[in-house]
Amino acid sequence: LIAGAEPGNIIALTFTRKAAGEMQIRLNERLFEMATASEEELEQLLQLIGSDYQEQTKKTAAGLYEKLMHSLHPVRIQTFHSFCQDILSRFPLEADIPPGFELIEDSSLLERQALQMLFDEARNNTERQPDNQRLNDELDTIMQFCNGPDNTVSSLHSFLAHRSDWWAYTAQEKDPVAFACDRLTDALQLDERAAGDGNTLIEQFLDDTARQKLMVFANLLREIGNRNGLKQADSIDEALETEDRGRCFSLLISAFLTRESKPLVQGRRHSAPMEKKLGSENTARFLELHDEISTSLLYIKEQLTRLQTLSINKAWYYCGHRYVEIFQQLKTETRQLDFTDLEWKCYQLLQYSDNAHWVQYKIDQRINHILIDEFQDTNPTQWHLLSPILEEIAANPEQRPRSV
């Protein structure tokens, strides 16, 4: 302002109304202080902000309070959401939203309504509605993993709360859920054999060679003869006899790994008593088999964990996406937007709409100086919202004095 910037060309963005209000109050108080200060006090105030205190500067500073009070376009100090609301109010048709939309601050009633509709849809799982059957199955998966309905609802609310991140991640994709699942599958680096429920991986591990090695290992445990070893040998025998692959794997895990998923150490290291009972050749064989089988079990256990991660997230993506669809439809029918919609619609308007460059140009005409308070660069939507404006400011630095 002291350097001659017009108040209406300055915008300050922060994250809460309280912070925006405090910034506005501080600005007004500082300018009032300058307007009523003695010459000596004014020089001190200008020194505080690193400004020179020549006669013209002091005259400008002293007149700023009155200038702002009479300005048609004051300094805009607002939240991100009110900034987005201003833009959407100016360009509703370009943003594909109803003119005169209503902004709702508390959407809890709509969330409960959408959640009820989601569960009702899952219950109507007739043969003619396979999507409903899948919704029902995926909700069951989440219910089992989250240990009950309360945590299931919490997980769905979490998805809804982060829907702008979901939209940003799956933007321009025809099938967002399939896209997200494919990306997660790639990231997890699943073994090709780890298909379905993972039983294939266990089956292939338990071939004739592995069974023979397990029997040899169990017999060597019995020859050593300590109490824990005898129990572990029995577990191996039971694992080889059972048809239940999940039970089989659990028994083998208990015979080779600790609760912390590390190879057992007690009774599995070379010792004089062990060599006395087994002989040097069998001792070496026993320790070699322990290392080999433990490594294989750890690999399978890791793959099964990754497979479970994929399964629960596939269910969460599918149910969460449908929940968001229902929630958004309810708002569309009532011509309502919430804070997340403001950010997302504004982001789409500035990035993807047919009129994006024109809208950017119109917005850019009014912004010469932008201050972003405590910017959260982990929010992709807010970053993409600002990037076109920042690019415009950086594009023509010599055109007019501008700053970020």
C-alpha positions as CSV (number, residue, x, y, z in Angstrom):
1,L,0.0,0.0,0.0
2,I,2.8,2.4,0.9
3,A,4.5,1.6,-2.5
4,G,1.3,2.8,-4.2
5,A,-0.6,-0.5,-4.8
6,E,-4.4,-0.1,-5.2
7,P,-6.2,-1.8,-2.2
8,G,-8.5,-3.8,-4.6
9,N,-5.5,-5.4,-6.3
10,I,-4.2,-6.9,-3.0
11,I,-5.6,-10.3,-1.8
12,A,-4.6,-12.2,1.3
13,L,-5.8,-15.8,1.8
14,T,-5.9,-17.7,5.0
15,F,-7.6,-20.7,6.4
16,T,-10.1,-19.6,9.0
17,R,-12.6,-16.8,9.3
18,K,-11.1,-15.9,12.6
19,A,-7.6,-15.5,11.1
20,A,-9.0,-13.4,8.2
21,G,-10.8,-11.2,10.8
22,E,-7.7,-10.8,12.9
23,M,-5.6,-9.8,9.8
24,Q,-8.2,-7.2,8.8
25,I,-8.3,-5.8,12.3
26,R,-4.5,-5.6,12.5
27,L,-4.3,-3.8,9.1
28,N,-6.9,-1.3,10.2
29,E,-5.2,-0.7,13.5
30,R,-1.8,-0.3,11.9
31,L,-3.1,2.2,9.4
32,F,-5.1,4.1,12.1
33,E,-1.9,4.3,14.2
34,M,0.0,5.7,11.2
35,A,-2.8,8.3,10.5
36,T,-2.8,9.6,14.1
37,A,1.0,9.2,14.9
38,S,3.3,12.1,15.5
39,E,6.1,12.5,12.9
40,E,8.6,10.8,15.2
41,E,6.2,7.9,15.9
42,L,5.4,7.6,12.2
43,E,9.1,7.2,11.4
44,Q,9.4,4.4,14.0
45,L,6.4,2.6,12.5
46,L,7.8,2.8,9.0
47,Q,11.1,1.5,10.3
48,L,9.3,-1.5,11.8
49,I,8.2,-2.6,8.4
50,G,11.5,-1.9,6.6
51,S,10.2,1.1,4.7
52,D,12.0,4.4,4.1
53,Y,10.7,7.5,5.9
54,Q,11.1,10.2,3.4
55,E,8.5,13.0,3.4
56,Q,6.5,11.5,0.5
57,T,6.4,8.1,2.1
58,K,5.3,9.6,5.5
59,K,2.5,11.5,3.7
60,T,1.4,8.4,1.9
61,A,1.4,6.3,5.0
62,A,-0.5,8.9,7.0
63,G,-3.3,9.0,4.4
64,L,-3.7,5.3,3.9
65,Y,-6.4,4.8,6.6
66,E,-8.7,7.4,5.0
67,K,-7.9,6.0,1.5
68,L,-9.0,2.5,2.6
69,M,-12.1,3.7,4.4
70,H,-13.3,5.4,1.1
71,S,-12.0,2.8,-1.3
72,L,-14.6,1.1,-3.6
73,H,-12.4,-2.0,-3.7
74,P,-10.8,-2.6,-0.3
75,V,-8.0,-5.1,0.4
76,R,-9.4,-8.5,0.2
77,I,-8.6,-10.6,3.2
78,Q,-10.5,-13.9,3.1
79,T,-10.5,-17.6,3.5
80,F,-9.7,-20.0,0.6
81,H,-13.4,-20.9,0.6
82,S,-14.7,-17.4,0.4
83,F,-12.2,-16.7,-2.4
84,C,-13.6,-19.7,-4.3
85,Q,-17.1,-18.6,-3.6
86,D,-16.4,-15.2,-5.1
87,I,-15.0,-16.8,-8.3
88,L,-17.9,-19.2,-8.7
89,S,-20.5,-16.5,-8.1
90,R,-18.9,-14.5,-10.9
91,F,-18.7,-17.5,-13.3
92,P,-21.5,-19.9,-12.3
93,L,-22.4,-21.1,-15.9
94,E,-18.8,-21.6,-16.8
95,A,-18.4,-23.7,-13.6
96,D,-21.5,-25.7,-14.4
97,I,-23.2,-24.8,-11.1
98,P,-26.7,-23.2,-10.6
99,P,-26.6,-19.4,-10.3
100,G,-27.6,-18.3,-6.8
101,F,-26.5,-21.6,-5.2
102,E,-26.8,-22.0,-1.5
103,L,-23.7,-22.6,0.6
104,I,-24.2,-25.1,3.4
105,E,-21.8,-25.1,6.3
106,D,-23.2,-28.1,8.2
107,S,-23.8,-31.1,5.9
108,S,-24.2,-33.7,8.6
109,L,-27.9,-34.2,7.9
110,L,-27.2,-34.8,4.2
111,E,-24.3,-37.1,5.1
112,R,-26.6,-39.3,7.3
113,Q,-29.2,-39.3,4.5
114,A,-26.7,-40.4,1.9
115,L,-25.3,-43.1,4.2
116,Q,-28.8,-44.5,4.8
117,M,-29.4,-44.5,1.0
118,L,-26.1,-46.3,0.5
119,F,-27.1,-49.1,3.0
120,D,-30.6,-49.3,1.5
121,E,-29.1,-49.7,-1.9
122,A,-26.9,-52.5,-0.7
123,R,-29.9,-54.3,0.8
124,N,-31.7,-54.3,-2.5
125,N,-29.4,-56.9,-3.9
126,T,-31.6,-58.7,-6.4
127,E,-30.4,-60.8,-9.3
128,R,-31.2,-57.9,-11.7
129,Q,-29.0,-55.5,-9.8
130,P,-25.5,-57.0,-9.7
131,D,-24.0,-53.6,-8.6
132,N,-26.1,-53.7,-5.5
133,Q,-24.8,-57.2,-4.7
134,R,-21.2,-56.1,-5.1
135,L,-22.0,-53.1,-2.8
136,N,-23.3,-55.5,-0.2
137,D,-20.3,-57.7,-0.5
138,E,-17.8,-54.9,-0.3
139,L,-19.6,-53.4,2.7
140,D,-19.3,-56.8,4.4
141,T,-15.6,-56.8,3.7
142,I,-15.2,-53.4,5.4
143,M,-17.4,-54.4,8.3
144,Q,-15.2,-57.5,9.0
145,F,-12.0,-55.6,8.7
146,C,-13.2,-52.7,10.8
147,N,-14.8,-54.9,13.5
148,G,-18.3,-53.6,13.3
149,P,-20.7,-51.0,12.0
150,D,-19.4,-48.0,13.9
151,N,-15.9,-48.2,12.5
152,T,-17.3,-49.0,9.1
153,V,-19.3,-45.7,9.2
154,S,-16.2,-43.9,10.3
155,S,-14.2,-45.2,7.4
156,L,-16.9,-44.1,4.9
157,H,-17.1,-40.7,6.5
158,S,-13.3,-40.4,6.2
159,F,-13.6,-41.1,2.5
160,L,-16.3,-38.5,2.1
161,A,-14.2,-35.9,4.1
162,H,-11.3,-36.5,1.6
163,R,-13.4,-36.6,-1.5
164,S,-11.5,-33.7,-3.2
165,D,-8.3,-35.7,-2.9
166,W,-10.1,-38.7,-4.4
167,W,-11.4,-36.5,-7.3
168,A,-8.0,-35.0,-7.8
169,Y,-6.4,-38.5,-7.9
170,T,-8.9,-40.0,-10.3
171,A,-9.6,-36.8,-12.4
172,Q,-10.4,-37.5,-16.1
173,E,-10.7,-41.3,-15.5
174,K,-13.8,-43.0,-16.8
175,D,-13.8,-45.6,-14.0
176,P,-12.2,-44.0,-10.9
177,V,-12.5,-47.1,-8.8
178,A,-10.8,-49.4,-11.4
179,F,-8.1,-46.8,-11.9
180,A,-7.3,-46.5,-8.2
181,C,-7.4,-50.3,-7.8
182,D,-5.0,-50.8,-10.7
183,R,-2.6,-48.2,-9.3
184,L,-2.7,-49.8,-5.9
185,T,-2.1,-53.2,-7.3
186,D,1.0,-52.0,-9.1
187,A,2.3,-50.2,-6.0
188,L,1.9,-53.4,-3.9
189,Q,4.0,-55.4,-6.3
190,L,2.0,-58.6,-5.7
191,D,3.3,-62.0,-6.6
192,E,1.5,-63.3,-9.7
193,R,0.6,-66.4,-7.8
194,A,-1.1,-64.3,-5.0
195,A,-4.4,-64.4,-6.8
196,G,-7.8,-64.6,-5.2
197,D,-7.6,-65.2,-1.5
198,G,-3.9,-66.2,-1.5
199,N,-4.5,-69.9,-1.2
200,T,-2.7,-70.4,-4.5
201,L,0.5,-69.1,-3.0
202,I,0.3,-71.4,0.0
203,E,-0.6,-74.4,-2.3
204,Q,2.4,-73.8,-4.5
205,F,4.7,-73.5,-1.4
206,L,3.4,-76.8,-0.1
207,D,4.7,-78.9,-3.0
208,D,6.2,-82.4,-2.5
209,T,9.7,-81.0,-2.0
210,A,8.6,-78.6,0.7
211,R,6.5,-81.2,2.5
212,Q,9.5,-83.5,2.5
213,K,11.7,-80.8,4.0
214,L,9.0,-80.0,6.7
215,M,8.8,-83.7,7.7
216,V,12.6,-83.9,8.0
217,F,12.6,-80.7,10.1
218,A,9.9,-82.0,12.4
219,N,11.8,-85.3,12.9
220,L,15.0,-83.4,13.8
221,L,13.0,-81.3,16.3
222,R,11.9,-84.5,18.0
223,E,15.5,-85.8,18.1
224,I,16.6,-82.6,19.9
225,G,13.7,-83.3,22.3
226,N,13.1,-80.0,24.1
227,R,9.5,-79.1,25.1
228,N,9.0,-76.2,22.7
229,G,10.6,-78.2,19.8
230,L,8.2,-81.1,20.4
231,K,5.2,-78.7,20.3
232,Q,6.5,-77.2,17.1
233,A,7.0,-80.6,15.5
234,D,3.3,-81.4,16.3
235,S,2.2,-78.2,14.7
236,I,4.1,-79.0,11.5
237,D,2.5,-82.5,11.4
238,E,-1.0,-81.0,11.9
239,A,-0.3,-78.4,9.2
240,L,0.7,-81.1,6.7
241,E,-2.5,-83.0,7.4
242,T,-5.1,-80.3,7.4
243,E,-7.0,-79.3,4.3
244,D,-7.7,-75.8,5.6
245,R,-5.0,-73.7,4.0
246,G,-5.4,-70.8,6.4
247,R,-5.1,-73.1,9.4
248,C,-2.1,-74.8,7.8
249,F,-0.3,-71.5,7.3
250,S,-1.0,-70.4,10.8
251,L,0.5,-73.6,12.3
252,L,3.6,-73.3,10.2
253,I,4.0,-69.6,11.2
254,S,3.8,-70.6,14.9
255,A,6.5,-73.3,14.3
256,F,9.0,-71.0,12.6
257,L,8.3,-67.3,13.4
258,T,7.8,-65.2,16.5
259,R,4.8,-63.0,17.2
260,E,6.8,-60.1,15.8
261,S,7.2,-62.0,12.5
262,K,10.9,-62.8,12.9
263,P,12.5,-66.2,12.6
264,L,12.7,-68.1,15.9
265,V,16.0,-67.9,17.6
266,Q,15.5,-70.1,20.7
267,G,16.6,-73.6,19.9
268,R,17.5,-72.7,16.3
269,R,21.1,-71.7,16.8
270,H,24.2,-73.9,16.7
271,S,25.1,-75.3,20.1
272,A,27.2,-78.1,21.5
273,P,24.1,-79.9,23.0
274,M,22.4,-79.8,19.6
275,E,25.4,-81.1,17.8
276,K,25.8,-83.9,20.4
277,K,22.2,-85.0,19.7
278,L,22.0,-84.6,16.0
279,G,25.6,-84.9,14.8
280,S,27.4,-82.2,12.8
281,E,25.8,-83.0,9.4
282,N,22.2,-83.1,10.7
283,T,22.8,-79.9,12.8
284,A,23.9,-78.1,9.6
285,R,20.9,-79.5,7.8
286,F,18.5,-78.5,10.6
287,L,19.8,-74.9,10.7
288,E,19.7,-74.7,6.8
289,L,16.1,-75.9,6.7
290,H,15.1,-73.4,9.4
291,D,16.5,-70.5,7.4
292,E,15.1,-71.6,4.1
293,I,11.6,-72.3,5.4
294,S,11.4,-69.2,7.6
295,T,12.4,-67.0,4.6
296,S,9.7,-68.6,2.4
297,L,7.0,-68.2,5.1
298,L,8.0,-64.5,5.7
299,Y,7.7,-63.9,1.9
300,I,4.2,-65.5,1.8
301,K,3.1,-63.7,4.9
302,E,4.2,-60.4,3.4
303,Q,2.3,-61.2,0.2
304,L,-0.8,-62.2,2.1
305,T,-0.7,-58.9,4.0
306,R,-0.4,-57.0,0.7
307,L,-3.3,-59.0,-0.7
308,Q,-5.4,-58.1,2.3
309,T,-4.4,-54.4,1.9
310,L,-5.6,-54.6,-1.7
311,S,-8.9,-56.3,-0.7
312,I,-9.9,-53.8,2.0
313,N,-8.9,-50.8,-0.1
314,K,-10.8,-52.1,-3.1
315,A,-13.9,-52.4,-0.9
316,W,-13.3,-48.9,0.6
317,Y,-12.8,-47.3,-2.9
318,Y,-15.9,-48.9,-4.2
319,C,-18.2,-48.1,-1.3
320,G,-16.7,-44.7,-0.6
321,H,-17.0,-43.7,-4.3
322,R,-20.7,-44.7,-4.3
323,Y,-21.3,-42.9,-1.0
324,V,-19.8,-39.7,-2.5
325,E,-21.9,-40.1,-5.6
326,I,-25.1,-40.3,-3.6
327,F,-24.1,-37.4,-1.4
328,Q,-23.3,-35.2,-4.4
329,Q,-26.6,-36.0,-6.1
330,L,-28.5,-35.0,-3.0
331,K,-26.8,-31.6,-3.0
332,T,-27.4,-31.1,-6.8
333,E,-31.1,-31.8,-6.3
334,T,-31.3,-29.0,-3.7
335,R,-29.0,-26.5,-5.5
336,Q,-26.5,-26.7,-2.6
337,L,-22.7,-26.6,-2.4
338,D,-20.4,-27.2,0.6
339,F,-16.9,-26.0,1.2
340,T,-15.3,-29.0,-0.5
341,D,-17.4,-28.3,-3.6
342,L,-16.3,-24.7,-3.7
343,E,-12.6,-25.7,-3.9
344,W,-13.2,-28.5,-6.4
345,K,-15.6,-26.6,-8.7
346,C,-13.2,-23.6,-8.7
347,Y,-10.2,-25.9,-9.4
348,Q,-12.1,-27.4,-12.4
349,L,-13.1,-24.0,-13.7
350,L,-9.5,-22.8,-13.6
351,Q,-7.9,-26.0,-15.0
352,Y,-10.3,-27.8,-17.2
353,S,-13.3,-25.8,-18.4
354,D,-13.5,-24.5,-22.0
355,N,-13.3,-21.0,-20.6
356,A,-10.4,-21.6,-18.3
357,H,-8.0,-19.1,-19.9
358,W,-10.6,-16.4,-20.1
359,V,-11.6,-16.9,-16.5
360,Q,-8.0,-16.9,-15.4
361,Y,-7.4,-13.7,-17.4
362,K,-10.5,-12.0,-15.8
363,I,-9.4,-13.0,-12.3
364,D,-5.7,-12.1,-12.9
365,Q,-6.7,-8.5,-13.9
366,R,-7.7,-7.8,-10.3
367,I,-4.7,-9.4,-8.5
368,N,-1.3,-7.8,-8.4
369,H,-0.2,-8.9,-4.9
370,I,-1.1,-12.1,-3.2
371,L,-0.3,-13.2,0.3
372,I,-1.0,-16.9,1.3
373,D,-1.0,-17.4,5.1
374,E,0.4,-20.7,6.3
375,F,0.0,-22.4,2.9
376,Q,-0.8,-26.1,3.1
377,D,1.2,-27.4,0.1
378,T,0.0,-31.0,0.9
379,N,-3.5,-30.0,-0.3
380,P,-3.4,-30.8,-4.1
381,T,-6.7,-29.0,-4.8
382,Q,-5.6,-25.7,-3.2
383,W,-2.3,-25.9,-5.0
384,H,-3.9,-26.4,-8.4
385,L,-6.3,-23.6,-7.6
386,L,-3.5,-21.2,-7.1
387,S,-1.1,-22.4,-9.7
388,P,-2.8,-20.6,-12.7
389,I,-2.8,-17.3,-10.8
390,L,0.9,-17.8,-9.8
391,E,1.8,-18.7,-13.4
392,E,0.1,-15.5,-14.7
393,I,2.0,-13.4,-12.1
394,A,5.3,-15.0,-13.1
395,A,4.6,-14.7,-16.8
396,N,4.9,-10.9,-17.2
397,P,7.0,-9.5,-14.3
398,E,7.8,-6.4,-16.3
399,Q,4.2,-5.6,-17.2
400,R,3.3,-4.2,-13.7
401,P,4.7,-4.5,-10.2
402,R,3.5,-7.7,-8.7
403,S,4.4,-10.0,-5.8
404,V,3.6,-13.3,-4.1
